[in-house]
Amino acid sequence: MSTPEMRLYQRACLVVATEGLSGLYRRIIRKWPFNKPATARDSNNANADAVLLDNAKKDYQQLVDSFAKRSAKYGDLSRYYWYHTIDLGDGLVTPGDYDYRQSLPHFQFPEDMRGMNVLDVGSATGFFAFEFEKRGANVISVELPSIAEWDMPFGDDKEQTLRALMAYHQVHTLQELHHVHLDGPFQFCRKILQSKVQRCYSTIYDLSPETLGTDSFDLIFVGDLLLHTFSPFKALCTLAPLCRGTLVITHPLPLVEQHLPVMLYVGGEERYPGLDNRTWFLPNKSCFEAMLKRLGFKSITVKGNNAGILRREWIFYNGAIIHAVKQ
């Protein structure tokens, strides 16, 4: 029997199949339940959106040109993937797809983090790890030991995704792919910043006091990672015992029934060429609350939203910033 939830799921799958995941996100954002940032987007004016995107493209190109010029003395970095925009000093700024510098206050991290042990899970280029260190924290940055460890279906589905990514980066091995996509950019920034952030190579499911060398953390940050996991609840089960303070999660929330704990599958029925094919589940707010309370967190609050423009895709993104506190 067809239900409203099933019809919503079918429409979502149709959008993914015809417009890609970015199309689904655009549709979600248009009906976003949180307060939007005070920008021209609030007017729902297509011309204003176009102006914002045009300015963003110009700024990004200037950033790319400036980085290429200023980083030339460090060798060929042209194949590196910069997930984050990071100011490395002396005018050297990485041309990241995500620039969180202006939206950082929305995350409501403590200004003074001296003496805190902090875990940054899914750290990528390391913007948040370096920011926590700047505020005085002792930081461990977690990333995968290999891109083959991404949660992807088995067989040809997984192989096609890896081959497409290697072709994009013009590399021939998984080791090279891991270096140019994840570890090389982080290590470059770490060296320039003279950072003491530790790097731990592990899947989120395998994190433990033994792998991390620390049994608990005052703050754990998980930025837009859970949507790429096959088992968000299992991932949270792994993190909960490690957190003695606050778990901060950023994640897009689907516009589905908010009074029931619902997790929307958006992985599609088949692999779609041209997409990253690694987004699987979108839990709604009630689902996050139920999972986190089951794991011992007493207070779960949506502090605000993380919004901006995804560079190179040139779409608006918007996600919830969730704080879960043990005591």
C-alpha atoms as a printed R data frame, in Angstrom:
    type eleno elety resid chain resno      x      y       z
1   ATOM     1    CA   MET     A     1  0.000  0.000   0.000
2   ATOM     2    CA   SER     A     2  1.301  3.449  -0.930
3   ATOM     3    CA   THR     A     3  1.944  5.719   2.048
4   ATOM     4    CA   PRO     A     4  2.987  9.402   2.157
5   ATOM     5    CA   GLU     A     5  6.435  8.314   3.365
6   ATOM     6    CA   MET     A     6  6.812  5.816   0.507
7   ATOM     7    CA   ARG     A     7  5.676  8.373  -2.057
8   ATOM     8    CA   LEU     A     8  8.185 10.876  -0.642
9   ATOM     9    CA   TYR     A     9 10.927  8.248  -0.885
10  ATOM    10    CA   GLN     A    10  9.969  7.461  -4.480
11  ATOM    11    CA   ARG     A    11 10.044 11.166  -5.397
12  ATOM    12    CA   ALA     A    12 13.451 11.549  -3.754
13  ATOM    13    CA   CYS     A    13 14.816  8.581  -5.697
14  ATOM    14    CA   LEU     A    14 13.405 10.043  -8.904
15  ATOM    15    CA   VAL     A    15 15.110 13.396  -8.224
16  ATOM    16    CA   VAL     A    16 18.423 11.618  -7.580
17  ATOM    17    CA   ALA     A    17 18.063  9.616 -10.780
18  ATOM    18    CA   THR     A    18 17.236 12.638 -12.955
19  ATOM    19    CA   GLU     A    19 19.021 15.541 -11.239
20  ATOM    20    CA   GLY     A    20 21.666 13.878  -9.099
21  ATOM    21    CA   LEU     A    21 22.245 14.288  -5.368
22  ATOM    22    CA   SER     A    22 22.926 17.984  -5.846
23  ATOM    23    CA   GLY     A    23 19.417 18.296  -7.281
24  ATOM    24    CA   LEU     A    24 17.975 16.567  -4.235
25  ATOM    25    CA   TYR     A    25 19.922 18.881  -1.919
26  ATOM    26    CA   ARG     A    26 18.705 21.940  -3.815
27  ATOM    27    CA   ARG     A    27 15.114 20.816  -3.372
28  ATOM    28    CA   ILE     A    28 15.658 20.138   0.337
29  ATOM    29    CA   ILE     A    29 17.258 23.542   0.825
30  ATOM    30    CA   ARG     A    30 14.328 25.363  -0.817
31  ATOM    31    CA   LYS     A    31 12.070 24.003   1.933
32  ATOM    32    CA   TRP     A    32 14.632 24.057   4.730
33  ATOM    33    CA   PRO     A    33 13.021 24.060   8.195
34  ATOM    34    CA   PHE     A    34 15.799 26.051   9.898
35  ATOM    35    CA   ASN     A    35 16.373 29.784   9.855
36  ATOM    36    CA   LYS     A    36 18.354 30.680   6.761
37  ATOM    37    CA   PRO     A    37 21.300 33.062   6.887
38  ATOM    38    CA   ALA     A    38 20.521 36.705   6.304
39  ATOM    39    CA   THR     A    39 21.504 36.880   2.650
40  ATOM    40    CA   ALA     A    40 19.830 37.783  -0.598
41  ATOM    41    CA   ARG     A    41 18.697 34.146  -0.832
42  ATOM    42    CA   ASP     A    42 15.889 34.903   1.639
43  ATOM    43    CA   SER     A    43 14.106 36.903  -1.035
44  ATOM    44    CA   ASN     A    44 13.794 33.782  -3.211
45  ATOM    45    CA   ASN     A    45 15.035 35.981  -5.988
46  ATOM    46    CA   ALA     A    46 16.682 33.951  -8.723
47  ATOM    47    CA   ASN     A    47 18.610 37.001  -9.908
48  ATOM    48    CA   ALA     A    48 20.051 37.552  -6.436
49  ATOM    49    CA   ASP     A    49 21.141 33.907  -6.299
50  ATOM    50    CA   ALA     A    50 22.805 34.299  -9.683
51  ATOM    51    CA   VAL     A    51 24.716 37.366  -8.477
52  ATOM    52    CA   LEU     A    52 25.902 35.537  -5.356
53  ATOM    53    CA   LEU     A    53 27.105 32.592  -7.404
54  ATOM    54    CA   ASP     A    54 28.794 34.817  -9.982
55  ATOM    55    CA   ASN     A    55 30.681 36.702  -7.257
56  ATOM    56    CA   ALA     A    56 31.622 33.431  -5.595
57  ATOM    57    CA   LYS     A    57 33.045 32.095  -8.853
58  ATOM    58    CA   LYS     A    58 35.135 35.232  -9.356
59  ATOM    59    CA   ASP     A    59 36.443 35.119  -5.780
60  ATOM    60    CA   TYR     A    60 37.277 31.449  -6.126
61  ATOM    61    CA   GLN     A    61 39.202 31.945  -9.353
62  ATOM    62    CA   GLN     A    62 41.242 34.700  -7.713
63  ATOM    63    CA   LEU     A    63 41.939 32.348  -4.814
64  ATOM    64    CA   VAL     A    64 43.014 29.549  -7.157
65  ATOM    65    CA   ASP     A    65 45.332 31.871  -9.091
66  ATOM    66    CA   SER     A    66 46.824 33.340  -5.936
67  ATOM    67    CA   PHE     A    67 47.429 29.936  -4.367
68  ATOM    68    CA   ALA     A    68 49.055 28.572  -7.528
69  ATOM    69    CA   LYS     A    69 51.422 31.539  -7.624
70  ATOM    70    CA   ARG     A    70 52.304 31.590  -3.923
71  ATOM    71    CA   SER     A    71 52.616 27.808  -3.520
72  ATOM    72    CA   ALA     A    72 54.840 27.245  -6.573
73  ATOM    73    CA   LYS     A    73 57.974 27.297  -4.419
74  ATOM    74    CA   TYR     A    74 56.709 24.192  -2.588
75  ATOM    75    CA   GLY     A    75 56.520 22.070  -5.741
76  ATOM    76    CA   ASP     A    76 53.657 20.840  -7.893
77  ATOM    77    CA   LEU     A    77 50.445 20.812  -5.825
78  ATOM    78    CA   SER     A    78 48.108 20.968  -8.810
79  ATOM    79    CA   ARG     A    79 46.626 17.515  -8.243
80  ATOM    80    CA   TYR     A    80 45.911 18.032  -4.562
81  ATOM    81    CA   TYR     A    81 42.250 18.129  -3.576
82  ATOM    82    CA   TRP     A    82 41.526 20.968  -1.169
83  ATOM    83    CA   TYR     A    83 38.382 20.141   0.768
84  ATOM    84    CA   HIS     A    84 38.806 23.119   3.116
85  ATOM    85    CA   THR     A    85 39.865 26.715   2.636
86  ATOM    86    CA   ILE     A    86 42.662 27.278   5.158
87  ATOM    87    CA   ASP     A    87 44.621 30.480   5.743
88  ATOM    88    CA   LEU     A    88 48.235 29.368   6.090
89  ATOM    89    CA   GLY     A    89 49.610 32.865   6.631
90  ATOM    90    CA   ASP     A    90 51.568 35.300   4.437
91  ATOM    91    CA   GLY     A    91 48.726 35.391   1.903
92  ATOM    92    CA   LEU     A    92 48.808 31.623   1.269
93  ATOM    93    CA   VAL     A    93 45.205 30.363   1.350
94  ATOM    94    CA   THR     A    94 44.142 26.940   0.089
95  ATOM    95    CA   PRO     A    95 41.356 27.023  -2.545
96  ATOM    96    CA   GLY     A    96 38.994 24.660  -0.725
97  ATOM    97    CA   ASP     A    97 35.569 23.595  -1.918
98  ATOM    98    CA   TYR     A    98 34.235 24.572   1.517
99  ATOM    99    CA   ASP     A    99 35.128 27.868   3.157
100 ATOM   100    CA   TYR     A   100 34.001 27.838   6.791
101 ATOM   101    CA   ARG     A   101 35.920 30.904   7.944
102 ATOM   102    CA   GLN     A   102 32.922 33.240   8.000
103 ATOM   103    CA   SER     A   103 30.439 30.671   9.323
104 ATOM   104    CA   LEU     A   104 32.714 29.404  12.114
105 ATOM   105    CA   PRO     A   105 30.845 31.308  14.900
106 ATOM   106    CA   HIS     A   106 27.672 29.369  14.017
107 ATOM   107    CA   PHE     A   107 29.284 26.158  15.301
108 ATOM   108    CA   GLN     A   108 29.530 27.636  18.831
109 ATOM   109    CA   PHE     A   109 32.815 25.998  19.736
110 ATOM   110    CA   PRO     A   110 34.452 27.292  22.943
111 ATOM   111    CA   GLU     A   111 36.710 30.247  22.289
112 ATOM   112    CA   ASP     A   112 39.181 29.000  24.885
113 ATOM   113    CA   MET     A   113 39.930 25.290  24.446
114 ATOM   114    CA   ARG     A   114 43.140 25.148  26.462
115 ATOM   115    CA   GLY     A   115 43.577 21.775  28.121
116 ATOM   116    CA   MET     A   116 40.788 20.137  26.121
117 ATOM   117    CA   ASN     A   117 41.250 16.850  24.282
118 ATOM   118    CA   VAL     A   118 39.473 17.123  20.926
119 ATOM   119    CA   LEU     A   119 38.783 14.543  18.231
120 ATOM   120    CA   ASP     A   120 38.096 15.671  14.652
121 ATOM   121    CA   VAL     A   121 36.568 12.728  12.775
122 ATOM   122    CA   GLY     A   122 36.626 12.873   8.980
123 ATOM   123    CA   SER     A   123 39.128 15.699   9.163
124 ATOM   124    CA   ALA     A   124 40.023 15.920   5.441
125 ATOM   125    CA   THR     A   125 42.293 18.936   4.812
126 ATOM   126    CA   GLY     A   126 42.088 19.772   8.520
127 ATOM   127    CA   PHE     A   127 40.437 23.181   8.842
128 ATOM   128    CA   PHE     A   128 38.624 22.341  12.082
129 ATOM   129    CA   ALA     A   129 41.541 20.397  13.569
130 ATOM   130    CA   PHE     A   130 43.856 23.365  13.074
131 ATOM   131    CA   GLU     A   131 41.203 25.753  14.409
132 ATOM   132    CA   PHE     A   132 40.822 23.682  17.590
133 ATOM   133    CA   GLU     A   133 44.594 23.685  18.011
134 ATOM   134    CA   LYS     A   134 44.672 27.453  17.529
135 ATOM   135    CA   ARG     A   135 42.238 27.743  20.436
136 ATOM   136    CA   GLY     A   136 44.545 25.708  22.656
137 ATOM   137    CA   ALA     A   137 43.234 22.150  22.360
138 ATOM   138    CA   ASN     A   138 45.159 18.907  22.072
139 ATOM   139    CA   VAL     A   139 43.807 17.546  18.784
140 ATOM   140    CA   ILE     A   140 43.673 14.193  17.042
141 ATOM   141    CA   SER     A   141 42.610 14.314  13.405
142 ATOM   142    CA   VAL     A   142 41.030 11.128  12.042
143 ATOM   143    CA   GLU     A   143 41.037 10.068   8.410
144 ATOM   144    CA   LEU     A   144 40.831  6.796   6.541
145 ATOM   145    CA   PRO     A   145 43.944  4.698   5.940
146 ATOM   146    CA   SER     A   146 42.801  4.228   2.318
147 ATOM   147    CA   ILE     A   147 40.066  5.624   0.116
148 ATOM   148    CA   ALA     A   148 39.137  1.998  -0.529
149 ATOM   149    CA   GLU     A   149 37.826  2.079   3.063
150 ATOM   150    CA   TRP     A   150 35.023  4.480   2.109
151 ATOM   151    CA   ASP     A   151 31.635  2.856   2.650
152 ATOM   152    CA   MET     A   152 30.830  1.737  -0.896
153 ATOM   153    CA   PRO     A   153 28.985 -1.278  -2.312
154 ATOM   154    CA   PHE     A   154 31.157 -4.226  -3.279
155 ATOM   155    CA   GLY     A   155 32.279 -5.391  -6.693
156 ATOM   156    CA   ASP     A   156 32.047 -3.351  -9.865
157 ATOM   157    CA   ASP     A   157 30.072 -0.550  -8.156
158 ATOM   158    CA   LYS     A   158 32.991  0.182  -5.832
159 ATOM   159    CA   GLU     A   159 35.618 -0.341  -8.539
160 ATOM   160    CA   GLN     A   160 33.911  2.141 -10.875
161 ATOM   161    CA   THR     A   161 33.886  4.801  -8.171
162 ATOM   162    CA   LEU     A   162 37.574  4.285  -7.399
163 ATOM   163    CA   ARG     A   163 38.557  4.224 -11.081
164 ATOM   164    CA   ALA     A   164 36.643  7.428 -11.752
165 ATOM   165    CA   LEU     A   165 38.357  9.136  -8.830
166 ATOM   166    CA   MET     A   166 41.809  7.958  -9.924
167 ATOM   167    CA   ALA     A   167 41.141  9.200 -13.450
168 ATOM   168    CA   TYR     A   168 40.005 12.573 -12.096
169 ATOM   169    CA   HIS     A   169 43.212 12.971 -10.061
170 ATOM   170    CA   GLN     A   170 45.368 11.469 -12.826
171 ATOM   171    CA   VAL     A   171 46.870  8.795 -10.581
172 ATOM   172    CA   HIS     A   172 47.294  5.053 -11.050
173 ATOM   173    CA   THR     A   173 47.266  3.529  -7.566
174 ATOM   174    CA   LEU     A   174 45.133  3.739  -4.441
175 ATOM   175    CA   GLN     A   175 48.181  4.934  -2.520
176 ATOM   176    CA   GLU     A   176 48.619  7.887  -4.877
177 ATOM   177    CA   LEU     A   177 44.896  8.593  -4.689
178 ATOM   178    CA   HIS     A   178 44.964  8.662  -0.890
179 ATOM   179    CA   HIS     A   179 47.926 11.027  -0.969
180 ATOM   180    CA   VAL     A   180 46.528 13.615  -3.394
181 ATOM   181    CA   HIS     A   181 42.929 13.450  -2.152
182 ATOM   182    CA   LEU     A   182 43.343 13.249   1.620
183 ATOM   183    CA   ASP     A   183 46.735 13.016   3.241
184 ATOM   184    CA   GLY     A   184 48.965 15.212   1.087
185 ATOM   185    CA   PRO     A   185 46.857 18.389   1.481
186 ATOM   186    CA   PHE     A   186 46.577 17.856   5.257
187 ATOM   187    CA   GLN     A   187 50.283 17.200   5.736
188 ATOM   188    CA   PHE     A   188 51.165 20.239   3.607
189 ATOM   189    CA   CYS     A   189 48.998 22.490   5.788
190 ATOM   190    CA   ARG     A   190 50.312 20.862   8.957
191 ATOM   191    CA   LYS     A   191 53.892 21.564   7.906
192 ATOM   192    CA   ILE     A   192 53.292 25.183   6.919
193 ATOM   193    CA   LEU     A   193 51.362 25.872  10.131
194 ATOM   194    CA   GLN     A   194 53.999 24.031  12.193
195 ATOM   195    CA   SER     A   195 51.096 22.205  13.755
196 ATOM   196    CA   LYS     A   196 51.274 19.467  16.380
197 ATOM   197    CA   VAL     A   197 47.891 17.981  15.457
198 ATOM   198    CA   GLN     A   198 48.172 14.179  15.471
199 ATOM   199    CA   ARG     A   199 46.829 12.165  12.536
200 ATOM   200    CA   CYS     A   200 45.107  8.854  13.209
201 ATOM   201    CA   TYR     A   201 44.321  6.588  10.266
202 ATOM   202    CA   SER     A   202 41.179  4.608  10.968
203 ATOM   203    CA   THR     A   203 37.603  4.063   9.899
204 ATOM   204    CA   ILE     A   204 35.044  5.605  12.210
205 ATOM   205    CA   TYR     A   205 33.897  2.108  13.186
206 ATOM   206    CA   ASP     A   206 37.381  1.081  14.360
207 ATOM   207    CA   LEU     A   207 38.072  4.033  16.650
208 ATOM   208    CA   SER     A   208 38.953  3.013  20.201
209 ATOM   209    CA   PRO     A   209 41.154  4.144  23.091
210 ATOM   210    CA   GLU     A   210 43.807  1.785  21.710
211 ATOM   211    CA   THR     A   211 43.797  3.216  18.183
212 ATOM   212    CA   LEU     A   212 43.648  6.804  19.460
213 ATOM   213    CA   GLY     A   213 45.992  6.526  22.436
214 ATOM   214    CA   THR     A   214 43.413  8.388  24.557
215 ATOM   215    CA   ASP     A   215 40.384  6.995  26.343
216 ATOM   216    CA   SER     A   216 38.107 10.045  26.263
217 ATOM   217    CA   PHE     A   217 37.601 13.461  24.688
218 ATOM   218    CA   ASP     A   218 36.063 16.706  25.901
219 ATOM   219    CA   LEU     A   219 34.759 17.436  22.410
220 ATOM   220    CA   ILE     A   220 34.287 15.263  19.340
221 ATOM   221    CA   PHE     A   221 33.487 16.888  16.014
222 ATOM   222    CA   VAL     A   222 31.935 14.943  13.132
223 ATOM   223    CA   GLY     A   223 31.518 17.234  10.136
224 ATOM   224    CA   ASP     A   224 29.238 16.008   7.315
225 ATOM   225    CA   LEU     A   225 30.534 12.454   7.644
226 ATOM   226    CA   LEU     A   226 27.645 10.311   8.839
227 ATOM   227    CA   LEU     A   227 25.752 10.705   5.554
228 ATOM   228    CA   HIS     A   228 28.629  8.810   3.910
229 ATOM   229    CA   THR     A   229 28.411  5.843   6.293
230 ATOM   230    CA   PHE     A   230 26.432  2.659   5.768
231 ATOM   231    CA   SER     A   231 25.620  2.576   9.480
232 ATOM   232    CA   PRO     A   232 25.266  5.993  11.143
233 ATOM   233    CA   PHE     A   233 24.034  4.420  14.376
234 ATOM   234    CA   LYS     A   234 26.990  2.043  14.563
235 ATOM   235    CA   ALA     A   235 29.306  5.014  13.972
236 ATOM   236    CA   LEU     A   236 27.666  6.913  16.836
237 ATOM   237    CA   CYS     A   237 27.919  3.789  19.033
238 ATOM   238    CA   THR     A   238 31.670  3.867  18.463
239 ATOM   239    CA   LEU     A   239 32.012  7.564  19.308
240 ATOM   240    CA   ALA     A   240 29.719  7.718  22.345
241 ATOM   241    CA   PRO     A   241 32.034  5.903  24.802
242 ATOM   242    CA   LEU     A   242 34.915  8.141  23.715
243 ATOM   243    CA   CYS     A   243 33.023 11.368  24.463
244 ATOM   244    CA   ARG     A   244 32.959 12.690  28.020
245 ATOM   245    CA   GLY     A   245 31.657 16.114  27.044
246 ATOM   246    CA   THR     A   246 30.086 17.345  23.812
247 ATOM   247    CA   LEU     A   247 29.596 15.642  20.465
248 ATOM   248    CA   VAL     A   248 29.131 18.144  17.620
249 ATOM   249    CA   ILE     A   249 27.617 16.838  14.390
250 ATOM   250    CA   THR     A   250 26.946 18.713  11.169
251 ATOM   251    CA   HIS     A   251 24.528 17.020   8.840
252 ATOM   252    CA   PRO     A   252 21.801 17.902   6.309
253 ATOM   253    CA   LEU     A   253 18.369 17.010   7.678
254 ATOM   254    CA   PRO     A   254 15.725 15.716   5.248
255 ATOM   255    CA   LEU     A   255 12.305 17.270   5.072
256 ATOM   256    CA   VAL     A   256 10.400 14.193   6.210
257 ATOM   257    CA   GLU     A   257  8.040 13.498   9.110
258 ATOM   258    CA   GLN     A   258  9.685 15.293  12.040
259 ATOM   259    CA   HIS     A   259  7.716 13.642  14.857
260 ATOM   260    CA   LEU     A   260  8.951 10.144  13.989
261 ATOM   261    CA   PRO     A   261 12.595  9.000  13.966
262 ATOM   262    CA   VAL     A   262 13.073  8.520  10.232
263 ATOM   263    CA   MET     A   263 16.239  7.845   8.241
264 ATOM   264    CA   LEU     A   264 15.916  8.526   4.502
265 ATOM   265    CA   TYR     A   265 17.924  6.368   2.102
266 ATOM   266    CA   VAL     A   266 19.245  8.479  -0.795
267 ATOM   267    CA   GLY     A   267 21.782  6.083  -2.322
268 ATOM   268    CA   GLY     A   268 19.635  5.280  -5.331
269 ATOM   269    CA   GLU     A   269 19.082  1.934  -7.034
270 ATOM   270    CA   GLU     A   270 22.242  2.024  -9.123
271 ATOM   271    CA   ARG     A   271 25.495  3.878  -9.520
272 ATOM   272    CA   TYR     A   272 25.023  7.172 -11.368
273 ATOM   273    CA   PRO     A   273 27.930  8.307 -13.578
274 ATOM   274    CA   GLY     A   274 29.278 11.731 -12.692
275 ATOM   275    CA   LEU     A   275 28.245 11.611  -9.016
276 ATOM   276    CA   ASP     A   276 30.368 10.713  -6.012
277 ATOM   277    CA   ASN     A   277 27.900  7.876  -5.198
278 ATOM   278    CA   ARG     A   278 28.829  7.885  -1.523
279 ATOM   279    CA   THR     A   279 25.842  9.471   0.197
280 ATOM   280    CA   TRP     A   280 23.561  6.908   1.801
281 ATOM   281    CA   PHE     A   281 21.349  8.032   4.674
282 ATOM   282    CA   LEU     A   282 19.800 11.277   5.957
283 ATOM   283    CA   PRO     A   283 18.423 10.859   9.500
284 ATOM   284    CA   ASN     A   284 15.867 13.488  10.503
285 ATOM   285    CA   LYS     A   285 16.103 15.506  13.726
286 ATOM   286    CA   SER     A   286 13.946 13.080  15.700
287 ATOM   287    CA   CYS     A   287 16.115 10.191  14.568
288 ATOM   288    CA   PHE     A   288 19.295 11.915  15.739
289 ATOM   289    CA   GLU     A   289 17.655 12.716  19.084
290 ATOM   290    CA   ALA     A   290 16.509  9.122  19.607
291 ATOM   291    CA   MET     A   291 19.864  7.592  18.654
292 ATOM   292    CA   LEU     A   292 21.898  9.999  20.762
293 ATOM   293    CA   LYS     A   293 19.662  9.642  23.835
294 ATOM   294    CA   ARG     A   294 19.912  5.866  23.545
295 ATOM   295    CA   LEU     A   295 23.698  6.288  23.668
296 ATOM   296    CA   GLY     A   296 23.664  8.317  26.883
297 ATOM   297    CA   PHE     A   297 23.598 11.914  25.702
298 ATOM   298    CA   LYS     A   298 21.260 13.958  27.900
299 ATOM   299    CA   SER     A   299 20.900 17.166  25.891
300 ATOM   300    CA   ILE     A   300 20.553 17.264  22.104
301 ATOM   301    CA   THR     A   301 20.199 20.718  20.580
302 ATOM   302    CA   VAL     A   302 20.244 22.085  17.043
303 ATOM   303    CA   LYS     A   303 22.407 25.169  17.591
304 ATOM   304    CA   GLY     A   304 21.916 26.600  14.113
305 ATOM   305    CA   ASN     A   305 22.850 25.910  10.546
306 ATOM   306    CA   ASN     A   306 25.979 25.676   8.475
307 ATOM   307    CA   ALA     A   307 25.236 27.299   5.131
308 ATOM   308    CA   GLY     A   308 27.266 28.443   2.170
309 ATOM   309    CA   ILE     A   309 28.192 27.784  -1.438
310 ATOM   310    CA   LEU     A   310 29.865 24.562  -2.502
311 ATOM   311    CA   ARG     A   311 32.591 25.645  -4.886
312 ATOM   312    CA   ARG     A   312 33.030 23.960  -8.272
313 ATOM   313    CA   GLU     A   313 29.567 22.408  -7.906
314 ATOM   314    CA   TRP     A   314 28.203 25.951  -7.449
315 ATOM   315    CA   ILE     A   315 25.210 24.999  -5.373
316 ATOM   316    CA   PHE     A   316 23.977 26.313  -2.037
317 ATOM   317    CA   TYR     A   317 24.330 23.927   0.891
318 ATOM   318    CA   ASN     A   318 22.716 24.028   4.301
319 ATOM   319    CA   GLY     A   319 23.077 21.651   7.236
320 ATOM   320    CA   ALA     A   320 22.134 21.463  10.893
321 ATOM   321    CA   ILE     A   321 24.719 21.927  13.641
322 ATOM   322    CA   ILE     A   322 23.821 19.490  16.415
323 ATOM   323    CA   HIS     A   323 25.321 19.572  19.922
324 ATOM   324    CA   ALA     A   324 24.874 16.440  22.054
325 ATOM   325    CA   VAL     A   325 26.046 16.761  25.664
326 ATOM   326    CA   LYS     A   326 26.686 13.901  28.070
327 ATOM   327    CA   GLN     A   327 26.002 15.856  31.277
